[in-house]
Amino acid sequence: MEFKKKYLVAALLAATTASIVGCGGSSSSSNKDTGNTDTDTDTEVTYDFVTCNSDETVCTLEGTVDKDYTMKAGVEYRLNGFVTVGAGNVELADAAAVTAAKSAGVTLTIEPGVEVKAYNTGVLLVTRGSKLMAEGTAAAPITFSSVQDDNYDGLGEWGGVVIQGFAPQYGLGDTGVCYGTGTVCNVAGEGGDGIGYFGGNDMADNSGVMKYVRIAEAGKVAGPDNEINGLSLQGVGSGTTIDYIQIHNSLDDGIEWFGGNVNVTHAVLTNNDDDDIDFDEGFQGNIQYAIVLKNQSATATPSGTNDPRGIEGNSDLSSNKQVSATHAALSNITLIGGAINNGQPAAKLRGEVNADLSKVVATGFASGCLEVKSSEATNVSVQDMVCDSTDALLKNDSPATGSLISSAAAITLNAAGAVLNAEAVATSITADVTAVDNGSDFAFDATTYAGAVNPNGTDNWTSGWVIEGSLDTLTAVNQ
């Protein structure tokens, strides 16, 4: 059935206690009173991008979301093919076209507790100029997964979530910022046909909110070095909020930043088959509080050509792919590897990349805690970075600034993900960390412990909202 909603005039509203909402959704631009009615008009709004079953418990989105729309709690939503929010991924010719794209942007709102299940072809693409307002709660997180089953155990069963914005991207080979001497840029995004273009000159661009959101079973390979990750951030600005986010069982990376300036806090990255935190193309931003837990099976191997690490920063000088504008600061990160890493280090910073690693803890990466190459002018600083003494410390060269700390014993963790080793709570740990200045007002929380979770038990921020069982192996690490 076609998805429609009737709006009743004010006189009828005064005489009734019910309003009509079609197919589990509403137009948020019309939500002036209760979210269900518009007292100014009796016009009928048609949503061509949504169809529902007869009792309106399951609704499928496909095509272009060209009107503000709200996905309501209590309805199961499905994604069929590329579901494109707005039309900002087309090539924009000039500043007037950018202004028009921003004015024409639409907002997709997802209520707390909504389950979104995608078919194999499903991808959610939020184009520049439009917004995704997906703000769940710890008690009612928003979940994206595959329609194939009722669990979250699959790998690469659908595409993933792609957010595009008007923030800057920098070209390979240090060719500079994408808009050059002007104000407009059109960067072809990774992910195959349908992705289109991103980028601009607005560092503070706002693509919406993702909070208490879980993305499971995603990851799509469109071609060599052309993938959709669990969450792909393409030119996303610092006005966007991403906080309390989990990527689970992605066939490719957990989160990858392609340029942009969006900061991320409270990330849980579990069982992802490639890298978990990956930044390149001039990303300038900050990440605080992240748990990376790789597959803990002793027989696990990566798929295809995947080379999974906890952190990867790319600016490959040797391949003329350097982007020296890339600068990320990361603090309070826990990286837990396993056999699946297949010789890869916990963190690999390649080429002319700038990265500041503070209060990072790594274990389970036998080949090394950190890989940098001074011959590629890699500019990496470390502060209070604790590495498991049972693993190698360095793969190749030392960081430009600071030294790694080798734990006296194997790294162990509690069920919340807090590191229990003495080095993680040493009095010498520096509380304050300097953020990358990306035009936002981001400031790192002052913490006196290494790793993602406070060992004193006062802030178990993973509790209640992550995918059930996804962190169960934490207490078995190195036991």
C-alpha positions in Angstrom: 0.0 0.0 0.0 1.1 3.6 -0.7 2.3 5.4 2.5 -0.1 8.3 3.2 -1.2 10.5 6.1 -4.3 12.6 6.4 -4.2 15.9 8.1 -7.5 17.0 9.7 -8.6 20.6 9.9 -8.7 22.5 13.2 -12.5 22.2 13.5 -12.4 18.4 13.3 -9.5 18.3 15.8 -11.6 20.0 18.4 -14.2 17.3 18.1 -12.0 14.2 18.1 -9.4 12.7 20.3 -7.7 10.6 17.6 -5.7 11.5 14.5 -4.8 9.4 11.5 -1.2 8.4 11.0 -0.4 6.2 8.0 2.1 3.4 7.9 4.1 4.1 11.0 5.6 7.4 10.1 5.0 11.1 9.9 6.3 14.2 8.2 8.3 16.0 10.8 7.9 19.3 9.0 4.2 19.0 9.8 4.6 18.0 13.4 3.4 21.3 14.8 1.2 20.0 17.6 1.3 16.4 18.6 3.5 15.0 15.9 0.5 13.6 14.1 -1.5 16.6 12.9 -1.1 19.9 11.0 -3.8 22.3 12.0 -3.1 24.7 9.0 -4.2 22.5 6.1 -6.2 19.4 5.0 -3.9 18.6 2.1 -2.8 15.0 1.7 0.9 14.2 1.8 2.1 11.2 -0.1 5.4 9.4 0.6 6.4 7.6 -2.5 9.5 6.1 -0.8 7.6 4.0 1.7 5.3 1.1 1.5 3.8 -0.9 4.3 2.1 -4.2 5.0 -1.7 -4.3 5.7 -1.5 -3.8 9.4 1.3 -1.2 9.1 3.7 -3.1 11.4 6.4 -3.4 8.7 7.4 -0.6 6.4 10.0 -0.6 3.6 11.9 2.4 2.4 13.5 2.6 -1.0 14.6 5.3 -3.4 14.9 8.9 -2.4 13.6 10.3 0.8 12.5 13.7 -0.5 10.4 14.9 2.4 11.0 15.1 6.1 10.0 11.8 7.6 9.9 10.2 11.0 10.4 6.4 11.6 8.2 5.6 14.5 8.8 3.3 17.5 6.8 0.0 17.3 7.2 -0.3 13.5 9.9 -2.5 11.9 11.5 -0.6 9.0 13.4 -2.2 6.1 15.8 -0.7 3.6 15.7 -2.0 0.0 18.5 -0.8 -2.2 20.0 2.6 -1.8 17.8 4.7 0.4 19.0 8.2 -0.3 18.1 11.0 2.1 17.9 14.2 0.1 19.7 14.9 -3.3 22.9 16.6 -2.2 25.1 13.9 -3.7 24.8 15.3 -7.2 27.6 17.4 -8.7 27.1 21.0 -7.7 28.2 23.6 -10.2 28.6 26.7 -8.1 27.9 28.5 -4.8 24.3 29.0 -5.7 23.9 25.3 -6.2 25.4 24.6 -2.8 22.9 27.1 -1.2 20.0 25.5 -3.1 21.1 22.0 -1.9 21.2 23.1 1.7 17.8 24.8 1.3 16.3 21.6 -0.2 17.7 19.3 2.4 15.4 17.0 4.3 15.5 15.4 7.7 15.1 11.7 8.4 14.2 11.2 12.1 14.4 7.9 13.8 12.7 7.4 17.2 14.4 5.6 20.2 14.1 1.8 20.0 13.4 1.6 16.3 14.8 -1.5 14.5 15.9 -0.9 10.9 16.5 -4.1 8.9 18.1 -4.0 5.5 18.0 -6.3 2.5 21.3 -7.4 1.0 21.2 -4.4 -1.3 20.3 -2.0 1.5 22.3 1.1 2.2 21.3 4.3 4.1 22.9 7.3 2.4 22.4 10.7 4.0 23.5 13.3 1.4 25.0 16.7 2.1 22.5 19.3 3.0 20.2 16.8 4.7 20.2 15.3 8.2 19.8 12.1 10.1 18.3 12.6 13.5 18.8 9.2 15.1 18.9 9.8 18.9 18.2 6.7 20.9 18.6 6.2 24.6 20.6 3.7 26.7 17.3 1.9 27.4 16.0 2.1 23.8 18.9 2.2 21.3 18.3 2.5 17.6 19.5 -0.6 15.7 20.5 -1.2 12.1 20.9 -4.9 11.0 20.1 -7.4 8.3 16.6 -8.6 7.5 18.0 -12.2 6.9 17.6 -13.2 10.6 16.7 -12.0 14.0 20.2 -12.0 15.5 23.3 -9.9 14.8 25.7 -12.6 14.0 26.0 -12.1 10.2 28.9 -10.5 8.4 28.4 -8.2 5.4 24.7 -9.0 5.0 23.9 -5.5 3.8 25.7 -2.2 2.9 25.9 0.1 5.9 25.3 3.8 6.8 26.9 6.5 4.8 26.8 10.2 6.0 27.9 12.9 3.6 28.5 16.6 4.4 29.9 19.9 3.2 33.1 19.7 5.2 36.5 19.8 3.5 38.3 16.8 2.0 42.0 16.9 0.9 43.3 15.2 -2.2 45.8 12.4 -2.5 49.4 13.4 -3.3 48.9 16.6 -1.2 46.9 18.2 -4.0 45.2 20.3 -1.4 41.7 21.0 -0.2 39.0 19.9 -2.5 37.5 23.3 -3.2 40.9 24.8 -4.3 40.8 28.5 -4.7 37.0 28.6 -4.8 34.2 27.4 -2.4 32.7 24.4 -4.1 33.9 20.8 -4.3 32.6 17.5 -5.5 34.5 14.5 -4.3 33.4 11.1 -5.6 32.6 9.0 -2.5 33.7 5.3 -1.9 30.9 2.7 -2.1 30.1 2.2 -5.7 27.3 3.4 -7.9 24.8 5.4 -6.1 27.1 7.1 -3.6 27.7 10.3 -5.6 29.6 13.3 -4.4 30.5 14.9 -1.0 32.5 17.7 0.4 32.6 21.5 0.7 34.2 24.4 2.7 32.1 24.3 5.8 34.0 22.7 8.7 31.1 23.1 11.1 28.5 21.5 8.7 25.8 19.7 10.6 24.5 16.3 9.3 22.4 15.6 12.4 22.8 13.3 15.4 23.6 9.7 15.9 23.4 8.8 19.6 22.9 5.3 21.1 22.9 3.8 17.7 24.0 0.2 16.8 25.0 -0.9 13.3 25.4 -4.6 12.8 26.2 -7.1 10.0 27.1 -4.4 7.5 29.9 -4.0 5.0 29.9 -4.1 1.2 32.8 -4.4 -1.2 32.1 -2.5 -4.5 35.6 -3.0 -5.8 39.3 -2.8 -4.9 39.7 0.0 -2.3 36.0 0.9 -2.8 33.9 -0.3 0.1 31.0 0.7 2.3 31.9 0.4 6.0 29.7 0.0 9.0 29.7 3.8 9.2 31.3 5.8 6.5 31.7 9.5 7.2 32.4 11.5 4.0 33.1 15.1 4.5 31.1 15.3 7.7 31.4 18.5 9.7 31.9 19.2 13.4 28.3 20.4 13.8 27.3 16.7 13.7 27.0 14.7 16.9 28.1 11.1 17.0 28.1 9.7 20.5 27.4 6.2 21.9 27.8 4.3 18.6 28.4 0.6 18.1 29.6 -1.1 14.9 29.4 -4.9 15.1 30.3 -7.6 12.6 31.2 -5.2 9.7 32.8 -7.0 6.8 34.9 -3.9 6.2 36.0 -1.1 8.6 34.0 -0.1 11.7 34.1 3.6 11.2 36.0 5.4 8.4 36.5 9.1 8.1 37.0 10.5 4.6 38.1 14.1 5.4 35.7 16.1 7.4 35.9 17.3 11.0 33.3 15.3 13.0 34.4 14.3 16.5 33.3 10.9 17.9 32.9 9.8 21.5 31.9 6.6 23.2 32.4 4.1 20.4 32.1 0.3 20.7 33.7 -1.6 17.8 33.2 -5.3 18.0 34.1 -8.3 15.7 34.7 -6.1 12.6 36.7 -7.8 9.9 38.9 -5.0 8.8 40.1 -1.9 10.6 38.0 -0.4 13.4 39.0 3.3 13.4 40.3 4.4 10.0 40.9 8.1 9.0 42.3 9.7 5.9 41.8 12.3 3.2 42.5 15.2 5.5 40.3 14.2 8.4 40.9 16.7 11.3 39.1 15.7 14.5 39.0 14.0 17.8 38.0 10.6 19.2 37.6 9.9 22.9 36.4 6.6 24.6 36.5 3.7 22.2 36.6 -0.1 22.8 37.9 -2.2 20.0 37.3 -5.9 20.4 38.4 -8.2 17.6 37.1 -11.7 17.1 38.6 -13.7 19.9 38.4 -17.1 18.2 41.9 -18.7 18.0 41.0 -19.9 14.4 39.6 -16.6 13.1 40.9 -15.3 9.8 40.0 -12.1 7.9 37.9 -12.2 4.8 39.5 -11.6 1.4 42.3 -9.0 1.4 41.3 -7.5 4.7 44.2 -6.6 7.0 42.5 -5.8 10.3 44.0 -3.4 12.8 42.5 -1.4 15.6 43.6 2.0 14.2 44.7 3.0 10.8 45.6 6.4 9.6 46.5 6.8 5.9 48.8 9.2 4.1 50.9 7.0 2.1 54.0 8.9 1.0 55.6 5.9 -0.8 52.6 5.6 -3.1 52.2 9.3 -3.7 48.9 9.2 -1.7 50.1 11.4 1.1 47.6 13.8 2.7 49.7 15.7 5.3 46.6 17.7 6.3 45.2 14.6 8.1 45.4 15.1 11.9 43.6 13.0 14.5 43.8 13.0 18.3 42.6 9.9 20.1 42.4 9.5 23.9 41.1 6.7 26.1 41.1 3.9 23.6 41.2 0.2 24.3 42.4 -2.1 21.5 42.0 -5.9 21.9 43.3 -8.0 19.1 43.4 -11.7 18.4 44.5 -14.3 15.8 42.4 -12.6 13.2 44.9 -9.7 13.1 47.2 -12.0 11.1 50.4 -10.1 11.7 48.9 -6.6 11.8 49.7 -4.1 14.6 47.2 -2.5 17.0 47.8 0.9 15.3 49.3 1.6 11.9 49.9 5.2 11.0 51.1 5.3 7.4 53.0 8.0 5.7 52.7 11.7 6.3 49.9 11.5 8.8 49.6 13.4 12.0 48.2 11.5 15.0 48.3 12.0 18.7 47.6 8.9 20.7 46.9 9.4 24.4 45.9 6.9 27.1 45.6 4.1 24.6 45.9 0.5 25.8 46.7 -2.4 23.4 46.8 -6.2 23.8 46.5 -9.2 21.5 48.5 -7.8 18.6 51.5 -10.1 18.5 53.4 -8.2 15.7 53.4 -4.9 17.5 51.5 -2.3 19.4 52.4 0.5 17.0 53.7 0.7 13.4 55.2 3.9 12.0 57.9 4.6 9.5 60.2 7.6 10.0 61.2 7.3 6.4 57.7 8.3 5.4 57.7 11.4 7.7 55.0 10.0 9.9 54.3 12.5 12.7 52.9 10.4 15.6 53.0 11.4 19.2 52.2 9.1 22.1 51.4 9.9 25.7 50.6 7.3 28.4 50.2 4.5 25.7 50.3 1.1 27.5 51.2 -2.0 25.5 51.0 -5.6 26.5 54.4 -6.9 27.5 53.6 -10.2 25.9 53.4 -8.6 22.5 56.0 -6.7 20.5 56.1 -3.0 21.2 57.1 -1.5 17.9 56.7 -2.7 14.4 59.4 -0.7 12.5 60.2 2.8 14.0 59.6 4.8 17.2 57.0 7.5 17.3 58.2 11.1 16.7 57.3 12.1 20.2 56.9 10.1 23.4 57.6 6.4 24.3 55.4 3.4 24.7 54.9 1.9 28.2 55.3 -1.9 28.5 52.9 -3.5 31.0 54.6 -5.6 33.8 52.0 -8.3 33.2 49.6 -9.3 30.5 46.7 -6.8 30.1 43.5 -7.9 31.8 40.0 -6.3 31.8 36.8 -6.4 33.8 33.4 -7.0 32.3 32.9 -3.2 31.7 36.0 -3.1 29.6 38.2 -1.2 32.2 41.9 -2.1 32.2 43.0 -3.6 35.5 46.8 -3.2 35.2 48.6 -0.8 37.4 50.1 1.1 34.5 46.5 2.1 33.5 46.0 4.1 36.7 49.5 5.3 37.4 49.8 8.6 39.1 52.0 9.8 36.3 49.2 9.7 33.7 48.5 13.2 32.3 44.9 14.3 32.8 44.7 16.9 30.1 45.0 16.2 26.3 45.1 18.8 23.6 42.4 18.5 21.0 42.9 19.0 17.3 41.6 22.5 16.5 39.0 21.8 13.9 36.9 24.9 14.5 34.7 23.2 17.0 34.6 23.7 20.7 35.6 20.1 21.4 37.7 19.5 24.5 38.8 16.1 25.8 37.5 15.1 29.2 40.4 15.2 31.7 41.0 11.6 32.8 43.6 10.0 34.9 43.4 6.4 33.5 44.4 4.7 30.3 41.9 2.8 28.3 38.3 3.4 27.4 36.6 2.8 30.8 37.3 4.2 34.3 38.5 1.3 36.5 36.9 2.9 39.6 33.5 1.7 38.3 31.8 5.1 38.3 31.2 5.3 34.6 30.3 2.1 32.9 29.2 3.8 29.8 28.7 0.6 27.8 26.1 -0.8 30.1 22.6 -1.5 28.9 22.7 -0.4 25.2 25.3 -2.4 23.4 24.4 -5.6 21.5 23.9 -8.4 24.0 26.9 -10.7 24.3 29.1 -8.5 22.1 31.5 -7.7 25.0 31.3 -11.0 26.8 34.8 -12.1 26.0 36.4 -9.1 27.6 37.1 -10.9 30.9 38.6 -13.9 29.2 41.3 -11.8 27.5 44.8 -13.1 28.5 43.2 -15.4 31.1 
